[in-house]
Amino acid sequence: MSLGRLGRAPSSLFLLQSFTTTAAGAPPAAPTPSSPGFLAHHLLDEFSRPRATRDAARLRRLAAYLTPPATESVILRLPSWRHALDFFRWAAKQPGFRHSCYSLNAMASLLPPHQRAHLDRLATDALASRCSMTPGALGFLLRRLGAAGLPDTAARVFDAARTTLSCAPNSYTYNCLLEALGKAGRAEDAEARLQEMVASCGDESVDRYTLTSLLNCYCNAGRPEDASAVLQRMSEKAWVDEHVLTMLAVAFSKWGKVEDAVELIGRMEALGMRPSEKTLSVLVHGFARQGRVDMAMDVFGKMASYGFSVDLAMYSVLIEGLCDGNEMGKAVKLFQDMKRDRVTPDVRLLKKMIEAFCRQGDFSIVGPFINENAVHLKPGSAVLLYNVILEGLTNHGEVEAAYQLLSSMVRGGQRVSDDDTVGVHIFVISEDMKPNSDSFNIVVCGLCKVKKLDLALALTKDMVGLGCKGKLLMFNDLILELCNSDRLDEAYEIFNQMKDLGLKPSEFTYNSLFYGICRRKDTSAATDLLREMRTNSHKPWIKNCTEMVQQLCFSGRITEALQFLDEMLKLGFLPDIVTYSAAMNGMCKIGEIENALGLFRDISSKCYLPDAVAHNILINGFRKAGKFDEAQEIMEEMLSKGLFPSVVTYNLMIDIWCKSGRIDKAITCVYKMIDEEKPPTVVTYTSLLDGLCNAGRPDEAIVLWCKMSEKGCSPNEIAYTAFVNGLCKCGRMETAVNYYEEMKMKATTFCRKTFLNLPFKDLGLDQQPGEEAMFPLCNVPFKSTSALKEAKDPLK
């Protein structure tokens, strides 16, 4: 029996009568209730109705005569698969009735492939009811399960066929199972079933349908070598047909093997086969996805030569590919061909082309293009195209042109031309085409980048007047730039405005405002904002807190800085050691070293562990204050806590020891740096050079200078200045002049400055030489090379 849906026969008058026996002497009797036609028509009448209106008593009477043929007929003639499934399940529950393989497959034929759950339950019910099946019926069910993507269910039904369904699988059922596995790409399972099929049915059972399913399996599993091997095997048996080549060509296209796909198409044409429209369409899309637009266009030409129709999706993928390749001439020509074929472009394609024009800066083309093609669009869709233009202008630095265009959109009903900035382009803007929030977001963000804040504020006012809500990004950028420009009051106005519009400020919004407040060192306003941030579960950025504390300390407002830190703690924001270090650094900068030490002790007692940077700040503060012993105590405390001194720590201590005359201790510290694989820096050498010269050991300083160069550490202005001045202090004027000459060769500007500060009276000059006499002095020969050879290397 065919499993296609049968047409409904014309209704007869007796079908509308009650299910009763006619009286004697009445007209000829209607068919008996056991008649399949009579039963089917009455069941159709009941199950075509909504469930609530069915006659339950009538259904109970009909159920007594229920047969599989009548059931199959009803299933195939009900108006939808949902009605059929409802009837199928009702019939299965009737006493003494069991579905046959035909009624079961009739139901399977109606269920759409995406109704996997229903198909899976149908198969489960078949096994549970031990429904007897023929090989043909079993094969049909397996194919339906495969089409729905249920290979595991298909395999389960197949394995239970012999014991549960009273069906011995044959080559046909094996082929149906292989087809189900092939659709799912289950290559290993398919190979195992093929071996099982050969063992059960013999080598001759493997036919073109078997290999076609195996080929499809390898294609779906992404195994091109195995697919090619199957194709070769089919070619040897002359089993290759249009379906096989098409399947493989599509697979090669998906795998990115475009040349192989083209070769297969050529092979099909050579054999007199014409590729299907679907095949060529898949190839065009495959080539376009890989950027092979030239080959996509060749296949597109084949489609035209075969007379295949081309839809919008096909034109779009080609035009977009040409746009991505910056082949705008070809893209425009194909676009015109599309319109001649009466294919209307959609917003997506128009956006893509306008983006490409804008990317190349062809704004003179954009105006006529959008005026011609946006006519059929609704205002909301047309705005999307204008937004692309606004973004293109902004990205090309034409922010003012974008501002003018957006302003014209706000006013509406205008012809906009701007010949001065980006070329001739005229936009005809209809009265009902108003910008949206994205439009304002694009231009306001662009104006913020170029610091045109007054224009940005004016646009924001226009946006509110149009009833647009705006975007969070736009408000964030505007608030940040206003704070950067120290326009905090206006930033607050925008902040309050965005909240009135229903936009929730983000952590970035709050921290932008917080930054503006910190710049003004307004602790009261900062504390108020921190309270609001805590209420909205936002955290202040450490860099802003650090800036606030440091600036307060630099201004001498130490008490306010400490109070601000306390307020942060009270609000539940725990300042980290970076913020506290900034406070200590600010105190040290203005000479408040004792206050810095007090803060250091305070945070240490609150379970903070000051890091090496915090210790370095204190050491440097004591160094600048000339309190060298206190600095060394901080260093020793640092070591006792298990902290590792950094290069900065060692450089500070070396400078302290050199200034305090403990040059040997400084040299020992350099040894330690080297042992810890912390190479001495130019700061290290500069301190040692100054210390050696101050200790009256210039020869060792000269040797150290040479070692510094050998180690790849280039001296800077400060190093030269310290070295030359140190040599002068030691009376080594000729040597100093020679090193000045070296300075002059490297950096004329700072070497002249250093030379002018030399003690010229020690050179026998009554006054500082003029510019014309300066450079001859630099030619004084260096006469102390023998002394240098005998000098001790301080680092040995």
C-alpha positions in Angstrom: 0.0 0.0 0.0 1.3 3.5 -0.8 2.3 5.6 2.1 1.5 8.9 0.5 -1.3 11.0 1.9 -4.6 9.9 0.2 -7.2 12.4 -1.0 -10.4 12.5 1.0 -13.4 10.9 -0.8 -16.6 12.9 -1.1 -18.8 12.7 1.9 -22.0 10.6 1.8 -25.2 11.3 3.6 -25.0 8.1 5.7 -21.6 9.2 7.1 -23.4 12.0 9.0 -25.9 9.6 10.6 -25.6 8.1 14.0 -23.8 4.8 14.3 -27.0 2.6 14.6 -28.8 -0.2 12.9 -31.5 0.8 10.3 -35.1 -0.4 10.9 -36.9 -3.0 8.7 -38.5 -1.7 5.6 -36.0 1.2 5.5 -33.9 2.1 2.4 -31.0 -0.2 1.6 -28.7 -0.7 4.6 -25.5 1.2 4.9 -22.2 -0.8 5.1 -21.8 -2.7 8.3 -19.6 -1.3 11.1 -16.9 -3.8 10.3 -16.5 -2.5 6.8 -13.1 -0.7 6.6 -14.5 2.1 4.5 -17.4 2.7 6.9 -15.1 2.6 9.9 -12.5 4.8 8.4 -15.1 7.5 7.4 -16.6 7.6 10.9 -13.2 7.8 12.6 -12.1 10.6 10.2 -15.3 12.4 11.1 -14.4 12.2 14.9 -10.7 12.8 14.8 -10.9 15.8 12.4 -12.8 17.6 15.2 -11.2 19.3 18.3 -10.7 16.8 21.1 -13.3 18.4 23.3 -16.1 18.0 20.8 -15.6 14.3 20.0 -18.4 11.8 20.8 -16.8 9.5 23.4 -19.7 6.9 23.3 -19.5 6.8 19.5 -15.7 6.2 19.7 -16.1 3.4 22.1 -18.5 1.7 19.7 -16.1 2.2 16.7 -13.1 0.9 18.7 -14.7 -2.5 18.8 -14.4 -2.8 15.0 -10.9 -1.2 14.8 -8.6 -3.0 12.2 -5.0 -2.1 11.0 -6.1 -1.4 7.4 -8.8 1.0 8.6 -6.3 2.6 11.0 -3.7 3.1 8.2 -6.4 4.7 6.0 -7.4 7.1 8.7 -3.8 8.1 9.6 -3.1 8.9 6.0 -6.2 11.0 5.4 -6.3 13.1 8.6 -5.6 16.9 8.0 -2.2 17.1 9.8 0.4 14.9 11.5 -0.8 16.1 14.9 -4.3 14.8 14.2 -2.8 11.6 12.9 -0.6 11.1 16.0 -3.5 11.8 18.3 -5.5 9.0 16.5 -2.5 6.7 16.4 -2.0 6.8 20.1 -5.7 6.5 20.8 -5.9 3.4 18.6 -2.9 1.8 20.4 -4.7 2.1 23.7 -7.8 0.2 22.6 -8.3 -3.3 24.0 -7.5 -6.1 21.7 -5.9 -3.8 19.0 -2.3 -3.8 17.9 -0.8 -1.6 15.2 0.6 -3.4 12.1 3.9 -2.4 10.4 1.9 -0.6 7.8 -0.1 1.6 10.2 3.1 2.2 12.1 5.0 3.3 9.0 2.1 5.4 7.8 2.5 7.4 11.0 6.3 7.5 10.6 5.8 8.9 7.0 3.8 11.8 8.3 6.1 12.9 11.2 8.4 15.7 10.1 12.2 14.9 10.5 12.5 17.6 13.2 10.0 15.8 15.4 12.7 13.5 16.7 11.1 12.8 20.1 7.9 11.5 18.5 9.8 9.4 16.0 12.0 7.9 18.7 8.9 7.1 20.8 7.3 5.5 17.8 10.2 3.2 17.3 10.2 2.4 21.0 6.5 1.6 20.9 7.1 -0.7 17.9 9.6 -2.7 19.9 7.5 -2.8 23.0 4.4 -4.1 21.1 6.6 -6.6 19.2 5.1 -5.4 16.0 5.8 -8.0 13.2 7.6 -6.4 10.2 8.6 -7.4 6.7 12.1 -6.4 5.5 10.6 -3.7 3.4 8.7 -2.2 6.3 11.7 -2.4 8.5 13.9 -0.7 5.9 11.3 2.2 5.5 11.3 2.8 9.3 15.1 2.8 9.4 15.2 5.4 6.6 12.7 7.6 8.4 14.8 7.4 11.6 18.0 8.2 9.6 16.3 11.3 8.0 15.4 12.5 11.5 19.0 12.2 12.7 18.4 9.2 14.9 21.1 6.7 13.9 21.3 5.2 17.4 17.6 4.5 17.4 17.8 3.0 13.9 20.6 0.7 15.0 18.6 -0.3 18.1 15.6 -1.2 16.0 17.7 -3.1 13.5 19.4 -5.2 16.2 16.0 -6.1 17.7 14.4 -7.0 14.4 15.2 -10.7 14.4 14.1 -11.3 18.0 11.4 -8.7 18.6 10.0 -7.8 15.2 10.1 -11.3 13.7 12.1 -10.0 10.7 15.4 -11.4 9.4 17.5 -8.5 8.0 18.5 -8.7 4.4 20.7 -6.7 2.1 17.9 -4.1 1.7 17.5 -3.5 5.4 21.3 -3.3 5.8 21.4 -0.7 3.1 18.7 1.3 4.8 20.7 1.2 8.1 23.9 2.2 6.3 21.9 5.2 4.8 20.9 6.2 8.3 24.4 6.0 9.6 25.8 7.8 6.5 23.5 10.8 7.1 25.0 11.1 10.6 28.6 10.6 9.4 29.0 7.6 11.7 31.9 6.2 9.7 33.2 3.6 12.2 29.7 2.2 12.8 29.0 2.1 9.0 32.2 0.2 8.4 31.3 -2.3 11.1 27.8 -2.8 9.7 29.2 -3.2 6.2 31.5 -6.1 7.4 28.5 -7.6 9.2 26.4 -7.3 6.0 29.1 -9.1 3.9 29.4 -11.8 6.4 25.6 -12.3 6.6 24.5 -11.7 2.9 27.7 -12.3 0.9 30.0 -10.1 -1.1 27.4 -9.8 -3.9 25.1 -8.0 -1.6 27.3 -4.9 -1.8 25.8 -2.8 -4.6 25.7 0.8 -5.8 23.3 1.7 -3.0 25.6 0.3 -0.4 28.6 2.2 -1.7 26.6 5.4 -2.2 25.6 5.3 1.5 29.2 4.7 2.5 30.4 7.6 0.3 27.8 9.9 1.9 29.0 8.7 5.3 32.7 9.6 4.6 31.6 13.0 3.1 29.6 13.8 6.3 32.5 12.6 8.5 35.0 14.8 6.8 37.2 11.9 5.5 38.1 12.9 1.9 40.7 10.2 1.3 38.2 7.4 2.2 35.5 9.1 0.1 37.9 9.2 -2.9 38.6 5.5 -2.4 34.9 4.6 -2.5 34.5 6.8 -5.6 37.3 4.8 -7.3 35.7 1.6 -6.4 32.3 2.7 -7.8 34.0 4.0 -11.0 35.5 0.5 -11.6 32.0 -1.0 -11.4 30.5 1.9 -13.5 28.2 2.8 -10.7 29.0 6.5 -10.7 26.0 8.6 -11.5 25.0 12.3 -11.3 23.9 11.9 -7.6 27.3 10.5 -6.6 29.3 13.2 -8.3 27.1 15.9 -7.0 27.4 14.6 -3.4 31.2 14.5 -3.7 31.4 17.9 -5.3 29.4 19.5 -2.5 31.6 17.7 0.1 34.8 18.9 -1.5 33.4 22.5 -1.5 32.6 22.3 2.2 36.1 20.9 2.9 37.7 23.8 1.1 39.0 21.6 -1.8 37.6 23.9 -4.4 39.8 22.7 -7.2 38.7 19.1 -6.7 35.1 20.3 -6.7 35.5 22.1 -10.0 37.2 19.0 -11.4 34.2 16.9 -10.5 31.8 19.4 -12.1 33.9 19.2 -15.3 33.8 15.4 -15.1 30.0 15.5 -14.8 29.7 17.8 -17.9 32.1 15.6 -19.8 29.8 12.6 -19.1 26.8 14.6 -20.4 25.5 15.2 -16.9 24.2 18.6 -15.9 24.9 19.7 -12.3 21.8 20.6 -10.4 20.9 24.1 -9.4 21.4 23.1 -5.7 24.9 21.8 -6.5 26.0 24.9 -8.3 24.5 27.1 -5.6 26.4 25.2 -2.8 29.6 25.6 -4.9 29.1 29.4 -5.3 28.6 29.8 -1.6 31.6 27.6 -0.8 33.9 29.5 -3.1 32.7 32.9 -1.8 33.2 31.8 1.9 36.8 31.0 1.1 37.4 34.3 -0.7 37.6 32.6 -4.1 35.2 35.0 -5.7 36.7 34.5 -9.1 35.8 30.8 -9.1 32.4 31.6 -7.6 31.7 34.0 -10.5 32.7 31.2 -13.0 30.2 28.8 -11.4 27.6 31.6 -11.4 28.2 31.9 -15.1 27.4 28.2 -15.5 24.1 28.7 -13.6 23.2 31.5 -16.0 24.1 29.3 -19.1 21.9 26.5 -17.8 19.0 28.9 -17.3 18.8 28.5 -13.5 17.2 31.3 -11.6 19.3 33.3 -9.2 17.8 34.5 -5.9 18.8 37.4 -3.6 21.0 35.1 -1.4 23.1 34.1 -4.4 23.6 37.7 -5.6 24.3 38.8 -2.1 27.1 36.3 -1.4 28.8 37.3 -4.7 28.4 41.0 -4.3 29.6 40.8 -0.7 32.6 38.8 -1.7 33.5 41.4 -4.3 33.1 44.1 -1.8 35.4 42.3 0.7 38.0 42.0 -2.1 37.7 45.8 -2.9 36.5 45.0 -6.4 33.8 47.6 -6.3 33.5 48.0 -10.1 32.5 44.4 -10.5 30.3 44.6 -7.4 28.3 47.6 -8.8 27.9 45.9 -12.2 26.6 42.7 -10.6 24.3 44.8 -8.5 22.9 46.4 -11.6 22.4 43.0 -13.2 20.5 41.9 -10.1 18.1 44.8 -10.3 17.6 44.2 -14.1 16.6 40.6 -13.1 13.9 42.2 -10.9 15.6 41.0 -7.7 15.2 43.6 -5.0 18.1 44.2 -2.7 17.6 44.0 1.1 19.0 46.2 3.8 21.8 43.8 4.6 23.2 43.9 1.0 22.8 47.7 0.8 24.7 48.1 4.1 27.5 45.9 2.8 27.9 48.0 -0.3 27.8 51.3 1.5 30.3 50.0 4.0 32.6 49.1 1.1 32.2 52.6 -0.4 32.9 54.2 2.9 35.9 52.0 3.5 37.5 53.2 0.3 36.4 56.8 1.0 34.1 57.0 -2.0 31.6 59.2 -0.3 30.7 60.9 -3.6 29.1 57.7 -4.8 27.3 57.0 -1.5 24.8 59.8 -1.9 23.3 58.9 -5.3 23.5 55.2 -4.4 21.4 55.5 -1.2 19.0 57.9 -2.8 18.3 55.4 -5.6 18.0 52.2 -3.6 16.5 53.3 -0.3 13.3 54.5 -1.8 11.5 51.2 -1.2 12.7 50.9 2.4 10.8 51.8 5.5 12.2 54.8 7.4 13.6 52.6 10.1 15.5 50.5 7.6 16.8 53.6 5.8 18.2 54.9 9.1 20.4 51.8 9.3 22.0 52.8 6.0 22.6 56.4 7.0 24.2 55.1 10.2 26.7 53.2 8.1 27.6 56.5 6.3 27.9 58.3 9.7 30.3 55.7 10.9 32.3 55.8 7.6 32.6 59.6 7.9 33.7 59.3 11.5 36.3 56.6 10.8 37.8 58.7 8.0 38.2 61.7 10.3 35.3 63.6 8.8 33.5 64.0 12.1 32.2 67.5 11.3 30.7 66.2 8.0 29.0 63.4 10.0 27.7 66.1 12.5 26.2 68.1 9.6 24.6 65.0 8.1 23.1 64.0 11.5 21.9 67.5 12.1 20.1 67.4 8.8 18.5 64.1 9.7 17.2 65.6 12.9 15.6 68.4 10.9 14.4 66.1 8.1 13.0 66.9 4.7 16.2 68.3 3.3 18.8 67.9 0.5 22.2 67.7 2.2 25.4 68.6 0.2 28.9 68.9 1.5 31.5 69.7 -1.2 34.3 70.9 1.0 35.1 68.0 3.3 34.6 64.6 1.6 33.6 65.4 -2.0 30.4 65.9 -3.8 27.6 63.9 -2.2 24.0 64.8 -1.9 21.5 63.1 0.4 17.8 63.5 0.0 16.4 63.0 3.5 12.7 62.5 3.8 10.6 64.1 6.5 9.8 60.9 8.3 13.3 59.5 8.3 14.6 60.3 11.8 17.9 59.2 13.4 17.9 56.6 16.2 20.1 56.1 19.2 22.8 54.4 17.2 23.0 57.5 14.9 23.7 59.8 17.9 26.0 57.2 19.5 28.3 57.1 16.4 28.6 60.9 16.0 28.8 61.9 19.6 31.6 59.3 20.2 33.4 60.6 17.2 33.1 64.2 18.4 34.5 63.2 21.8 37.6 61.7 20.2 38.4 65.0 18.5 37.4 67.0 21.6 34.5 68.8 20.0 32.5 68.6 23.2 30.2 71.6 22.6 28.9 70.0 19.4 28.5 66.7 21.2 26.5 68.4 23.9 24.3 70.0 21.3 23.6 66.7 19.6 22.7 65.1 23.0 20.1 67.9 23.5 18.7 67.1 20.0 18.6 63.4 20.8 16.5 64.0 23.9 14.2 66.3 21.9 13.5 63.5 19.4 12.7 61.1 22.3 15.7 58.9 21.7 17.2 57.2 24.8 20.8 57.1 23.6 23.5 54.5 24.3 25.6 53.9 27.4 28.8 54.1 25.4 28.0 57.6 24.1 27.3 59.0 27.6 30.4 57.3 29.0 32.6 58.9 26.3 31.1 62.3 26.8 31.4 62.2 30.6 35.0 61.0 30.4 36.0 63.8 28.0 34.2 66.4 30.0 36.1 65.3 33.1 39.4 65.3 31.1 38.7 68.9 30.1 37.9 69.8 33.8 34.2 70.4 32.9 33.0 68.5 35.9 29.7 70.4 36.3 28.6 69.6 32.8 29.7 66.0 33.3 27.4 65.8 36.3 24.5 67.2 34.2 25.0 64.5 31.5 25.3 61.9 34.3 21.9 62.9 35.8 20.4 63.1 32.3 21.3 59.6 31.4 19.7 58.3 34.6 16.6 60.3 33.8 16.5 58.6 30.4 16.5 55.2 32.1 20.1 54.3 31.4 21.9 52.7 34.3 25.4 54.1 34.8 28.2 51.5 34.6 31.4 51.2 36.7 33.1 53.0 33.9 30.6 55.9 34.1 31.2 56.3 37.9 34.9 56.1 37.6 35.0 58.7 34.9 33.2 61.1 37.2 35.4 60.0 40.1 38.5 60.8 38.0 37.1 64.3 37.4 36.5 64.8 41.1 40.0 63.5 42.0 41.6 66.0 39.6 39.9 68.8 41.6 41.0 67.2 44.9 37.4 67.5 46.2 37.3 64.9 49.0 33.7 65.7 50.0 32.3 65.1 46.5 34.5 62.0 46.1 33.1 60.5 49.3 29.5 61.2 48.2 30.1 59.5 44.8 31.8 56.5 46.6 28.6 56.1 48.7 26.5 56.0 45.5 28.9 53.5 43.9 28.7 51.3 47.0 24.9 51.4 46.7 25.1 50.3 43.1 27.7 47.6 43.7 30.5 49.4 41.8 34.1 49.7 42.8 36.4 52.7 42.4 39.4 52.2 40.3 42.7 52.1 42.3 44.4 54.5 39.9 41.9 57.2 40.7 42.1 56.7 44.4 45.9 56.8 44.1 45.8 60.0 42.1 43.5 61.7 44.6 45.7 60.7 47.6 49.0 61.6 45.9 47.7 65.0 44.7 46.4 65.9 48.2 49.8 65.0 49.7 51.7 67.0 47.0 49.5 70.0 47.9 50.3 69.6 51.6 46.8 68.4 52.5 48.0 65.3 54.3 45.2 65.3 56.9 42.6 65.3 54.1 44.4 62.5 52.3 44.4 60.4 55.5 40.7 61.2 56.1 39.9 60.2 52.6 41.5 56.8 53.1 39.6 56.4 56.3 36.3 57.2 54.5 37.1 54.6 51.9 37.5 52.0 54.6 34.3 53.0 56.3 32.4 52.6 53.0 33.8 49.1 52.6 36.4 50.0 49.9 39.7 48.6 51.0 42.6 50.8 49.6 45.4 48.6 48.5 49.1 49.0 49.2 49.5 51.0 45.9 47.2 53.7 47.2 48.9 53.8 50.6 52.3 53.9 48.9 51.1 56.9 46.8 50.2 58.7 50.1 53.6 57.9 51.6 55.3 59.1 48.4 53.4 62.3 48.4 54.4 63.0 52.0 58.0 62.2 51.3 58.0 64.6 48.3 57.1 67.5 50.6 59.5 66.5 53.4 56.9 64.9 55.7 58.9 61.8 56.2 57.8 61.3 59.8 54.1 61.3 58.7 55.0 58.8 56.0 56.7 56.6 58.5 53.7 56.9 60.8 51.3 55.8 57.9 53.7 52.9 57.2 53.6 51.7 60.8 49.8 52.2 60.8 49.1 50.0 57.8 51.6 47.4 59.0 49.6 47.1 62.2 46.4 46.6 60.2 47.6 43.3 58.7 48.8 44.9 55.5 52.2 43.7 54.2 53.9 46.7 52.6 55.7 45.6 49.6 59.2 46.4 48.3 57.9 49.6 46.6 56.5 50.9 49.9 59.8 50.3 51.6 61.7 51.9 48.7 59.6 55.0 49.1 60.6 55.4 52.8 64.2 54.6 52.1 64.3 57.3 49.4 62.5 59.7 51.7 65.1 59.2 54.4 67.9 59.4 51.8 66.7 62.8 50.6 66.3 64.0 54.2 69.9 62.9 55.0 68.7 60.4 57.5 70.9 57.5 56.3 70.7 55.4 59.5 66.9 55.4 59.4 67.0 54.4 55.8 69.3 51.5 56.6 66.9 50.4 59.4 64.0 50.3 56.9 66.2 48.2 54.6 67.0 45.7 57.4 63.3 45.6 58.4 62.5 44.8 54.8 64.9 41.9 54.8 63.6 40.6 58.1 60.1 40.4 56.6 61.4 38.1 53.9 61.0 40.7 51.1 63.5 40.7 48.3 65.2 44.0 47.6 64.7 45.2 44.0 67.3 47.0 41.8 65.8 50.3 43.0 66.3 49.3 46.7 70.0 48.4 46.0 70.5 51.6 44.0 69.1 53.7 46.9 71.3 52.0 49.5 74.4 52.3 47.3 73.8 56.0 46.9 73.3 56.4 50.7 76.5 54.5 51.5 78.4 56.5 48.9 77.1 59.8 50.3 77.9 58.7 53.8 81.5 57.7 52.9 81.0 54.0 53.2 82.1 53.3 49.7 83.4 49.7 50.4 79.9 48.8 51.7 78.4 50.2 48.5 80.8 48.0 46.5 79.9 45.0 48.5 76.2 45.7 47.7 77.1 45.7 44.0 78.6 42.2 44.5 75.3 41.1 46.0 73.3 42.5 43.1 75.4 40.5 40.6 75.0 37.3 42.7 71.2 37.8 42.6 71.4 38.2 38.9 70.3 41.8 39.1 72.7 43.7 36.8 73.8 47.1 38.0 72.2 49.9 36.1 73.5 53.3 35.0 72.1 54.7 38.3 74.2 52.1 40.2 77.4 53.1 38.4 76.7 56.8 38.7 76.4 56.6 42.5 79.6 54.5 42.7 81.5 56.9 40.5 80.4 59.9 42.6 81.3 58.0 45.8 84.8 57.0 44.5 85.6 60.5 43.5 84.3 61.9 46.8 86.5 59.3 48.5 89.6 60.6 46.6 89.8 57.4 44.5 89.6 58.8 40.9 91.7 56.1 39.3 89.3 53.4 40.5 86.4 55.6 39.3 88.0 55.7 35.8 88.4 51.9 35.8 84.8 51.5 36.8 83.8 53.9 34.0 85.5 51.6 31.5 83.9 48.5 33.1 80.5 50.1 32.8 80.9 50.4 29.0 82.2 46.9 28.7 79.1 45.6 30.5 76.9 47.3 27.9 75.6 50.0 30.2 75.6 53.3 28.3 76.2 56.4 30.5 73.6 59.1 30.4 73.8 62.9 31.0 73.7 62.4 34.8 76.5 59.9 34.7 78.7 62.1 32.6 78.0 65.1 34.8 78.8 63.2 38.0 81.9 61.7 36.6 83.4 64.9 35.1 82.5 66.9 38.2 84.0 64.2 40.4 87.3 64.2 38.4 87.4 68.0 38.7 87.0 67.7 42.5 89.9 65.3 42.6 92.1 67.7 40.6 92.1 65.6 37.5 91.2 68.4 35.2 93.0 67.1 32.1 91.2 63.8 32.4 87.9 65.6 33.0 88.4 67.6 29.8 89.1 64.4 27.9 85.9 62.9 29.1 84.2 66.1 28.2 85.4 65.6 24.7 83.8 62.1 24.7 80.6 63.8 26.0 80.7 66.3 23.2 80.9 63.5 20.6 77.8 61.8 22.1 75.5 64.6 23.1 76.6 68.2 22.4 73.7 69.9 24.3 74.3 68.4 27.7 78.1 68.2 27.4 78.3 72.0 26.9 76.1 72.5 29.9 78.5 70.3 32.0 81.6 72.0 30.7 80.4 75.5 31.5 80.1 74.4 35.2 83.7 73.2 35.4 86.1 75.1 37.9 88.1 76.9 35.2 90.3 78.7 37.7 91.8 75.3 38.6 92.9 75.1 34.9 94.8 78.4 35.3 92.1 80.5 33.6 91.0 83.8 35.1 87.5 83.6 33.6 85.2 81.2 31.8 86.3 80.9 28.2 83.9 82.0 25.5 82.3 79.8 22.8 85.3 80.2 20.4 87.8 79.1 23.1 85.8 76.2 24.5 86.4 73.5 21.9 90.2 74.0 21.6 90.4 73.3 25.3 88.9 69.9 24.7 92.0 68.8 22.8 94.1 68.6 26.0 95.9 65.2 25.7 95.2 62.5 28.3 98.5 62.0 30.2 97.6 59.5 32.9 97.3 56.2 31.1 100.1 54.6 33.0 98.4 55.5 36.3 95.2 53.9 35.0 96.9 50.7 34.2 98.1 50.5 37.8 94.7 51.5 39.3 92.6 48.9 41.2 89.3 47.7 39.7 86.9 48.5 42.5 84.7 45.5 41.5 87.5 43.0 41.8 
